[in-house]
Amino acid sequence: MLDALQAAGAAAGRDAAQWWAQHVLGGRAVGEVSATARQVLTGLDDGDPAVIDGLVLADRYVLAEDRDRYAEHAPHDAPGWEQLTAHQCDQTRWSWCDGFDDAAEAEAARQCRIVLHPAGDDRDVSHLHPDRVRLGGPGVFAGDRAWTPNAGGVMRIPVGFAGTLVDTWNGWAVFTCTRQVAEAIVADQQAARDRYRQHLAADDITGERQQRMVDESLARLRIDDDVIVADETRVHGDPDAVERITPDSDGRYTVMGQAWTWTAVHPYDCDRIAGDLPNPPGQPQPEA
């Protein structure tokens, strides 16, 4: 009987949280919803009463609906309402409210994850928070200068790169990644060079001078079969500053490790992520 009431409360809690999300995160929301979603998730992780109280919660001290809820959701062979003791009546209310609150909190968190996740995924990626990335474990990485204001003026990371942290260098991250992610890093570097080239052209800097300034500021990356060629000869003024990055025995690349200032970043701060995000340990990966 109590299980049935708890399940009914959970269904009502999910519905209520979805309405909450429409007003706070969805089409009826006002302002930058990603900041609100991040605040809610952080508050739920920390057990912050101010955040939890701002969600939809069941009122545990309203008795008027107890009888109707019981009549609607109790199993057909359950005793009649009049046969219950006062304590049993309270138990029915608390079971319904427990189901409501637990489901409402879980649904609110899921809706926040959808808002923040680059692919609209509702999976929990809290295990990839930068503070939780450990040697040998997964993470999302970006250059320390990757933060860029979007159209709304909010600082975001256009693309993060999924990988495995294998070392640190002067406080910066060194990570390995798949061929797919390595190709994305090369493409991102080429896009950065193109943006700088356009910036210089806007200042009437063209031709050989433009190319020299681009090469002095940003390395050239290209893919030669299975090798990534990093040319920083003009960056460092050293004709020998060319690195050929080959995959390891598992086919993984360490792109500009101990050379570029990589850092672990939160997936929710990225507009897009190159590579697949792993589930928390112990949870199976979703089927493709």
Disulfide bonds with the S-S distance in Angstrom:
none
